[in-house]
């Protein structure tokens, strides 16, 4: 997901949302931001949300919640990279 500047000319934030299957059998929902406004190189990654769930269904439900929260926060879905969700 992306957060453009007001003129939609450049990207302020690139947000990555993922479900990661861990070795202990849980599913980690991880949301990270690369904030280009404060770090133009994009090297620094900030963890916005991180929580483990016992099932993939619960993790998927949380991921959908995080997508909705991100959309409400002004981020847009990057369909060119990931396709429609």
Backbone as XML, in Angstrom:
<?xml version="1.0"?>
<chain id="A" units="angstrom">
  <residue number="1" name="UNK">
    <atom name="N" x="0.845" y="-1.158" z="0.000"/>
    <atom name="CA" x="0.000" y="0.000" z="0.000"/>
    <atom name="C" x="0.898" y="1.231" z="0.000"/>
  </residue>
  <residue number="2" name="UNK">
    <atom name="N" x="0.378" y="2.304" z="-0.530"/>
    <atom name="CA" x="1.157" y="3.529" z="-0.673"/>
    <atom name="C" x="0.407" y="4.719" z="-0.090"/>
  </residue>
  <residue number="3" name="UNK">
    <atom name="N" x="1.174" y="5.670" z="0.437"/>
    <atom name="CA" x="0.585" y="6.939" z="0.866"/>
    <atom name="C" x="1.268" y="8.035" z="0.065"/>
  </residue>
  <residue number="4" name="UNK">
    <atom name="N" x="0.537" y="8.624" z="-0.905"/>
    <atom name="CA" x="1.115" y="9.692" z="-1.719"/>
    <atom name="C" x="1.076" y="11.030" z="-0.985"/>
  </residue>
  <residue number="5" name="UNK">
    <atom name="N" x="1.878" y="11.973" z="-1.478"/>
    <atom name="CA" x="1.791" y="13.322" z="-0.934"/>
    <atom name="C" x="0.490" y="13.964" z="-1.416"/>
  </residue>
  <residue number="6" name="UNK">
    <atom name="N" x="0.208" y="15.165" z="-0.968"/>
    <atom name="CA" x="-1.064" y="15.816" z="-1.297"/>
    <atom name="C" x="-1.277" y="15.974" z="-2.798"/>
  </residue>
  <residue number="7" name="UNK">
    <atom name="N" x="-0.219" y="16.239" z="-3.536"/>
    <atom name="CA" x="-0.344" y="16.392" z="-4.980"/>
    <atom name="C" x="-0.281" y="15.087" z="-5.740"/>
  </residue>
  <residue number="8" name="UNK">
    <atom name="N" x="-0.122" y="13.977" z="-4.997"/>
    <atom name="CA" x="0.005" y="12.634" z="-5.595"/>
    <atom name="C" x="1.156" y="12.558" z="-6.605"/>
  </residue>
  <residue number="9" name="UNK">
    <atom name="N" x="2.230" y="13.301" z="-6.287"/>
    <atom name="CA" x="3.397" y="13.323" z="-7.154"/>
    <atom name="C" x="4.454" y="12.334" z="-6.667"/>
  </residue>
  <residue number="10" name="UNK">
    <atom name="N" x="4.592" y="12.225" z="-5.349"/>
    <atom name="CA" x="5.590" y="11.315" z="-4.802"/>
    <atom name="C" x="4.986" y="10.476" z="-3.682"/>
  </residue>
  <residue number="11" name="UNK">
    <atom name="N" x="5.700" y="9.428" z="-3.319"/>
    <atom name="CA" x="5.248" y="8.496" z="-2.283"/>
    <atom name="C" x="5.866" y="8.907" z="-0.947"/>
  </residue>
  <residue number="12" name="UNK">
    <atom name="N" x="5.001" y="9.099" z="0.068"/>
    <atom name="CA" x="5.486" y="9.411" z="1.405"/>
    <atom name="C" x="5.774" y="8.141" z="2.199"/>
  </residue>
  <residue number="13" name="UNK">
    <atom name="N" x="4.889" y="7.140" z="2.060"/>
    <atom name="CA" x="5.018" y="5.893" z="2.826"/>
    <atom name="C" x="4.711" y="4.714" z="1.918"/>
  </residue>
  <residue number="14" name="UNK">
    <atom name="N" x="5.512" y="3.659" z="2.049"/>
    <atom name="CA" x="5.250" y="2.385" z="1.392"/>
    <atom name="C" x="4.991" y="1.385" z="2.509"/>
  </residue>
  <residue number="15" name="UNK">
    <atom name="N" x="3.759" y="0.880" z="2.593"/>
    <atom name="CA" x="3.380" y="-0.051" z="3.665"/>
    <atom name="C" x="3.307" y="-1.464" z="3.118"/>
  </residue>
  <residue number="16" name="UNK">
    <atom name="N" x="3.902" y="-2.390" z="3.856"/>
    <atom name="CA" x="3.862" y="-3.803" z="3.515"/>
    <atom name="C" x="3.043" y="-4.527" z="4.570"/>
  </residue>
  <residue number="17" name="UNK">
    <atom name="N" x="2.078" y="-5.327" z="4.127"/>
    <atom name="CA" x="1.248" y="-6.128" z="5.015"/>
    <atom name="C" x="1.447" y="-7.584" z="4.629"/>
  </residue>
  <residue number="18" name="UNK">
    <atom name="N" x="1.708" y="-8.436" z="5.622"/>
    <atom name="CA" x="2.002" y="-9.831" z="5.303"/>
    <atom name="C" x="1.553" y="-10.768" z="6.411"/>
  </residue>
  <residue number="19" name="UNK">
    <atom name="N" x="1.281" y="-12.012" z="6.013"/>
    <atom name="CA" x="1.080" y="-13.105" z="6.957"/>
    <atom name="C" x="2.272" y="-14.028" z="6.781"/>
  </residue>
  <residue number="20" name="UNK">
    <atom name="N" x="2.938" y="-14.334" z="7.886"/>
    <atom name="CA" x="4.134" y="-15.171" z="7.851"/>
    <atom name="C" x="3.888" y="-16.403" z="8.715"/>
  </residue>
  <residue number="21" name="UNK">
    <atom name="N" x="4.046" y="-17.593" z="8.126"/>
    <atom name="CA" x="3.910" y="-18.841" z="8.890"/>
    <atom name="C" x="5.197" y="-19.062" z="9.666"/>
  </residue>
  <residue number="22" name="UNK">
    <atom name="N" x="5.066" y="-19.175" z="10.987"/>
    <atom name="CA" x="6.243" y="-19.321" z="11.837"/>
    <atom name="C" x="6.501" y="-20.794" z="12.154"/>
  </residue>
  <residue number="23" name="UNK">
    <atom name="N" x="7.716" y="-21.083" z="12.583"/>
    <atom name="CA" x="8.121" y="-22.454" z="12.894"/>
    <atom name="C" x="7.286" y="-23.093" z="13.999"/>
  </residue>
  <residue number="24" name="UNK">
    <atom name="N" x="6.744" y="-22.287" z="14.902"/>
    <atom name="CA" x="5.952" y="-22.841" z="16.004"/>
    <atom name="C" x="4.501" y="-23.123" z="15.610"/>
  </residue>
  <residue number="25" name="UNK">
    <atom name="N" x="4.168" y="-22.938" z="14.337"/>
    <atom name="CA" x="2.829" y="-23.233" z="13.844"/>
    <atom name="C" x="1.873" y="-22.060" z="13.885"/>
  </residue>
  <residue number="26" name="UNK">
    <atom name="N" x="2.295" y="-20.938" z="14.446"/>
    <atom name="CA" x="1.434" y="-19.761" z="14.466"/>
    <atom name="C" x="1.622" y="-18.948" z="13.193"/>
  </residue>
  <residue number="27" name="UNK">
    <atom name="N" x="0.741" y="-17.981" z="13.006"/>
    <atom name="CA" x="0.777" y="-17.127" z="11.825"/>
    <atom name="C" x="0.935" y="-15.683" z="12.286"/>
  </residue>
  <residue number="28" name="UNK">
    <atom name="N" x="2.007" y="-15.060" z="11.853"/>
    <atom name="CA" x="2.325" y="-13.696" z="12.249"/>
    <atom name="C" x="1.756" y="-12.714" z="11.236"/>
  </residue>
  <residue number="29" name="UNK">
    <atom name="N" x="0.992" y="-11.746" z="11.728"/>
    <atom name="CA" x="0.538" y="-10.646" z="10.888"/>
    <atom name="C" x="1.513" y="-9.508" z="11.132"/>
  </residue>
  <residue number="30" name="UNK">
    <atom name="N" x="2.160" y="-9.065" z="10.066"/>
    <atom name="CA" x="3.193" y="-8.046" z="10.167"/>
    <atom name="C" x="2.873" y="-6.893" z="9.216"/>
  </residue>
  <residue number="31" name="UNK">
    <atom name="N" x="2.868" y="-5.682" z="9.771"/>
    <atom name="CA" x="2.639" y="-4.474" z="8.983"/>
    <atom name="C" x="3.841" y="-3.562" z="9.215"/>
  </residue>
  <residue number="32" name="UNK">
    <atom name="N" x="4.533" y="-3.216" z="8.135"/>
    <atom name="CA" x="5.712" y="-2.359" z="8.242"/>
    <atom name="C" x="5.610" y="-1.186" z="7.277"/>
  </residue>
  <residue number="33" name="UNK">
    <atom name="N" x="6.241" y="-0.091" z="7.667"/>
    <atom name="CA" x="6.272" y="1.113" z="6.841"/>
    <atom name="C" x="7.700" y="1.499" z="6.508"/>
  </residue>
  <residue number="34" name="UNK">
    <atom name="N" x="7.888" y="1.935" z="5.284"/>
    <atom name="CA" x="9.101" y="2.648" z="4.882"/>
    <atom name="C" x="8.644" y="4.084" z="4.644"/>
  </residue>
  <residue number="35" name="UNK">
    <atom name="N" x="9.105" y="4.980" z="5.500"/>
    <atom name="CA" x="8.656" y="6.372" z="5.481"/>
    <atom name="C" x="9.683" y="7.213" z="4.727"/>
  </residue>
  <residue number="36" name="UNK">
    <atom name="N" x="9.373" y="7.542" z="3.485"/>
    <atom name="CA" x="10.309" y="8.292" z="2.631"/>
    <atom name="C" x="10.351" y="9.776" z="2.973"/>
  </residue>
  <residue number="37" name="UNK">
    <atom name="N" x="9.352" y="10.255" z="3.711"/>
    <atom name="CA" x="9.347" y="11.649" z="4.107"/>
    <atom name="C" x="10.475" y="11.911" z="5.109"/>
  </residue>
  <residue number="38" name="UNK">
    <atom name="N" x="10.695" y="10.975" z="6.031"/>
    <atom name="CA" x="11.716" y="11.149" z="7.063"/>
    <atom name="C" x="13.019" y="10.430" z="6.734"/>
  </residue>
  <residue number="39" name="UNK">
    <atom name="N" x="12.965" y="9.452" z="5.846"/>
    <atom name="CA" x="14.157" y="8.712" z="5.426"/>
    <atom name="C" x="14.098" y="8.536" z="3.908"/>
  </residue>
  <residue number="40" name="UNK">
    <atom name="N" x="14.581" y="9.528" z="3.149"/>
    <atom name="CA" x="14.474" y="9.469" z="1.684"/>
    <atom name="C" x="15.093" y="8.214" z="1.056"/>
  </residue>
  <residue number="41" name="UNK">
    <atom name="N" x="16.033" y="7.575" z="1.746"/>
    <atom name="CA" x="16.657" y="6.364" z="1.197"/>
    <atom name="C" x="15.721" y="5.161" z="1.294"/>
  </residue>
  <residue number="42" name="UNK">
    <atom name="N" x="14.746" y="5.203" z="2.212"/>
    <atom name="CA" x="13.829" y="4.079" z="2.376"/>
    <atom name="C" x="14.456" y="2.887" z="3.060"/>
  </residue>
  <residue number="43" name="UNK">
    <atom name="N" x="15.618" y="3.055" z="3.659"/>
    <atom name="CA" x="16.322" y="1.941" z="4.298"/>
    <atom name="C" x="15.710" y="1.541" z="5.642"/>
  </residue>
  <residue number="44" name="UNK">
    <atom name="N" x="15.171" y="2.507" z="6.370"/>
    <atom name="CA" x="14.617" y="2.239" z="7.693"/>
    <atom name="C" x="13.187" y="1.727" z="7.553"/>
  </residue>
  <residue number="45" name="UNK">
    <atom name="N" x="12.914" y="0.647" z="8.267"/>
    <atom name="CA" x="11.594" y="0.049" z="8.222"/>
    <atom name="C" x="11.003" y="0.072" z="9.636"/>
  </residue>
  <residue number="46" name="UNK">
    <atom name="N" x="9.811" y="0.630" z="9.793"/>
    <atom name="CA" x="9.147" y="0.716" z="11.089"/>
    <atom name="C" x="8.040" y="-0.325" z="11.175"/>
  </residue>
  <residue number="47" name="UNK">
    <atom name="N" x="7.985" y="-1.046" z="12.288"/>
    <atom name="CA" x="6.916" y="-2.013" z="12.519"/>
    <atom name="C" x="5.698" y="-1.258" z="13.037"/>
  </residue>
  <residue number="48" name="UNK">
    <atom name="N" x="4.602" y="-1.342" z="12.305"/>
    <atom name="CA" x="3.358" y="-0.679" z="12.669"/>
    <atom name="C" x="2.485" y="-1.628" z="13.486"/>
  </residue>
  <residue number="49" name="UNK">
    <atom name="N" x="2.483" y="-2.907" z="13.122"/>
    <atom name="CA" x="1.670" y="-3.913" z="13.796"/>
    <atom name="C" x="2.372" y="-5.251" z="13.671"/>
  </residue>
  <residue number="50" name="UNK">
    <atom name="N" x="2.359" y="-6.027" z="14.774"/>
    <atom name="CA" x="2.958" y="-7.360" z="14.761"/>
    <atom name="C" x="2.270" y="-8.201" z="15.822"/>
  </residue>
  <residue number="51" name="UNK">
    <atom name="N" x="1.585" y="-9.256" z="15.384"/>
    <atom name="CA" x="0.912" y="-10.125" z="16.339"/>
    <atom name="C" x="0.745" y="-11.511" z="15.725"/>
  </residue>
  <residue number="52" name="UNK">
    <atom name="N" x="0.889" y="-12.544" z="16.566"/>
    <atom name="CA" x="0.775" y="-13.930" z="16.114"/>
    <atom name="C" x="-0.630" y="-14.455" z="16.405"/>
  </residue>
  <residue number="53" name="UNK">
    <atom name="N" x="-1.111" y="-15.315" z="15.504"/>
    <atom name="CA" x="-2.435" y="-15.921" z="15.624"/>
    <atom name="C" x="-2.304" y="-17.428" z="15.450"/>
  </residue>
  <residue number="54" name="UNK">
    <atom name="N" x="-3.185" y="-18.204" z="16.133"/>
    <atom name="CA" x="-3.062" y="-19.664" z="16.078"/>
    <atom name="C" x="-3.534" y="-20.292" z="14.766"/>
  </residue>
  <residue number="55" name="UNK">
    <atom name="N" x="-4.320" y="-19.562" z="13.979"/>
    <atom name="CA" x="-4.805" y="-20.133" z="12.720"/>
    <atom name="C" x="-4.652" y="-19.126" z="11.589"/>
  </residue>
  <residue number="56" name="UNK">
    <atom name="N" x="-4.578" y="-19.646" z="10.382"/>
    <atom name="CA" x="-4.454" y="-18.777" z="9.216"/>
    <atom name="C" x="-5.737" y="-17.965" z="9.017"/>
  </residue>
  <residue number="57" name="UNK">
    <atom name="N" x="-6.876" y="-18.529" z="9.398"/>
    <atom name="CA" x="-8.142" y="-17.807" z="9.262"/>
    <atom name="C" x="-8.166" y="-16.562" z="10.159"/>
  </residue>
  <residue number="58" name="UNK">
    <atom name="N" x="-7.687" y="-16.720" z="11.394"/>
    <atom name="CA" x="-7.630" y="-15.572" z="12.305"/>
    <atom name="C" x="-6.630" y="-14.530" z="11.801"/>
  </residue>
  <residue number="59" name="UNK">
    <atom name="N" x="-5.509" y="-15.009" z="11.273"/>
    <atom name="CA" x="-4.505" y="-14.089" z="10.735"/>
    <atom name="C" x="-5.052" y="-13.347" z="9.522"/>
  </residue>
  <residue number="60" name="UNK">
    <atom name="N" x="-5.779" y="-14.035" z="8.663"/>
    <atom name="CA" x="-6.370" y="-13.407" z="7.477"/>
    <atom name="C" x="-7.395" y="-12.350" z="7.884"/>
  </residue>
  <residue number="61" name="UNK">
    <atom name="N" x="-8.179" y="-12.656" z="8.911"/>
    <atom name="CA" x="-9.163" y="-11.695" z="9.408"/>
    <atom name="C" x="-8.468" y="-10.438" z="9.924"/>
  </residue>
  <residue number="62" name="UNK">
    <atom name="N" x="-7.373" y="-10.609" z="10.667"/>
    <atom name="CA" x="-6.627" y="-9.451" z="11.177"/>
    <atom name="C" x="-5.979" y="-8.676" z="10.039"/>
  </residue>
  <residue number="63" name="UNK">
    <atom name="N" x="-5.470" y="-9.380" z="9.035"/>
    <atom name="CA" x="-4.862" y="-8.708" z="7.891"/>
    <atom name="C" x="-5.889" y="-7.829" z="7.182"/>
  </residue>
  <residue number="64" name="UNK">
    <atom name="N" x="-7.100" y="-8.345" z="7.004"/>
    <atom name="CA" x="-8.158" y="-7.561" z="6.374"/>
    <atom name="C" x="-8.491" y="-6.328" z="7.222"/>
  </residue>
  <residue number="65" name="UNK">
    <atom name="N" x="-8.477" y="-6.481" z="8.544"/>
    <atom name="CA" x="-8.705" y="-5.341" z="9.438"/>
    <atom name="C" x="-7.597" y="-4.302" z="9.264"/>
  </residue>
  <residue number="66" name="UNK">
    <atom name="N" x="-6.337" y="-4.761" z="9.155"/>
    <atom name="CA" x="-5.206" y="-3.852" z="8.983"/>
    <atom name="C" x="-5.279" y="-3.135" z="7.632"/>
  </residue>
  <residue number="67" name="UNK">
    <atom name="N" x="-5.767" y="-3.809" z="6.612"/>
    <atom name="CA" x="-5.956" y="-3.174" z="5.305"/>
    <atom name="C" x="-6.999" y="-2.066" z="5.424"/>
  </residue>
  <residue number="68" name="UNK">
    <atom name="N" x="-8.106" y="-2.357" z="6.083"/>
    <atom name="CA" x="-9.154" y="-1.343" z="6.272"/>
    <atom name="C" x="-8.638" y="-0.146" z="7.058"/>
  </residue>
  <residue number="69" name="UNK">
    <atom name="N" x="-7.873" y="-0.399" z="8.125"/>
    <atom name="CA" x="-7.296" y="0.687" z="8.913"/>
    <atom name="C" x="-6.336" y="1.523" z="8.068"/>
  </residue>
  <residue number="70" name="UNK">
    <atom name="N" x="-5.571" y="0.861" z="7.218"/>
    <atom name="CA" x="-4.620" y="1.560" z="6.353"/>
    <atom name="C" x="-5.348" y="2.437" z="5.343"/>
  </residue>
  <residue number="71" name="UNK">
    <atom name="N" x="-6.417" y="1.911" z="4.756"/>
    <atom name="CA" x="-7.218" y="2.695" z="3.807"/>
    <atom name="C" x="-7.825" y="3.911" z="4.508"/>
  </residue>
  <residue number="72" name="UNK">
    <atom name="N" x="-8.300" y="3.726" z="5.738"/>
    <atom name="CA" x="-8.872" y="4.832" z="6.510"/>
    <atom name="C" x="-7.814" y="5.870" z="6.863"/>
  </residue>
  <residue number="73" name="UNK">
    <atom name="N" x="-6.556" y="5.447" z="6.918"/>
    <atom name="CA" x="-5.451" y="6.349" z="7.257"/>
    <atom name="C" x="-4.890" y="7.060" z="6.023"/>
  </residue>
  <residue number="74" name="UNK">
    <atom name="N" x="-5.533" y="6.872" z="4.869"/>
    <atom name="CA" x="-5.123" y="7.594" z="3.669"/>
    <atom name="C" x="-4.192" y="6.837" z="2.744"/>
  </residue>
  <residue number="75" name="UNK">
    <atom name="N" x="-3.899" y="5.577" z="3.041"/>
    <atom name="CA" x="-3.076" y="4.794" z="2.132"/>
    <atom name="C" x="-3.950" y="4.266" z="1.000"/>
  </residue>
  <residue number="76" name="UNK">
    <atom name="N" x="-3.334" y="3.982" z="-0.118"/>
    <atom name="CA" x="-4.060" y="3.438" z="-1.263"/>
    <atom name="C" x="-3.467" y="2.084" z="-1.619"/>
  </residue>
  <residue number="77" name="UNK">
    <atom name="N" x="-4.303" y="1.235" z="-2.201"/>
    <atom name="CA" x="-3.881" y="-0.097" z="-2.617"/>
    <atom name="C" x="-3.072" y="0.012" z="-3.903"/>
  </residue>
  <residue number="78" name="UNK">
    <atom name="N" x="-1.917" y="-0.595" z="-3.923"/>
    <atom name="CA" x="-1.041" y="-0.575" z="-5.082"/>
    <atom name="C" x="-1.399" y="-1.746" z="-6.003"/>
  </residue>
  <residue number="79" name="UNK">
    <atom name="N" x="-2.426" y="-1.563" z="-6.834"/>
    <atom name="CA" x="-2.899" y="-2.640" z="-7.700"/>
    <atom name="C" x="-1.895" y="-3.022" z="-8.769"/>
  </residue>
  <residue number="80" name="UNK">
    <atom name="N" x="-1.033" y="-2.111" z="-9.162"/>
    <atom name="CA" x="-0.028" y="-2.422" z="-10.181"/>
    <atom name="C" x="0.903" y="-3.512" z="-9.676"/>
  </residue>
  <residue number="81" name="UNK">
    <atom name="N" x="1.251" y="-3.451" z="-8.390"/>
    <atom name="CA" x="2.169" y="-4.432" z="-7.817"/>
    <atom name="C" x="1.467" y="-5.722" z="-7.427"/>
  </residue>
  <residue number="82" name="UNK">
    <atom name="N" x="0.275" y="-5.631" z="-6.814"/>
    <atom name="CA" x="-0.349" y="-6.800" z="-6.211"/>
    <atom name="C" x="-1.665" y="-7.234" z="-6.825"/>
  </residue>
  <residue number="83" name="UNK">
    <atom name="N" x="-2.238" y="-6.442" z="-7.703"/>
    <atom name="CA" x="-3.544" y="-6.761" z="-8.246"/>
    <atom name="C" x="-4.632" y="-6.390" z="-7.259"/>
  </residue>
  <residue number="84" name="UNK">
    <atom name="N" x="-5.871" y="-6.477" z="-7.668"/>
    <atom name="CA" x="-6.970" y="-6.119" z="-6.762"/>
    <atom name="C" x="-7.086" y="-7.133" z="-5.622"/>
  </residue>
  <residue number="85" name="UNK">
    <atom name="N" x="-7.575" y="-6.678" z="-4.472"/>
    <atom name="CA" x="-7.754" y="-7.603" z="-3.341"/>
    <atom name="C" x="-9.201" y="-7.805" z="-3.026"/>
  </residue>
</chain>
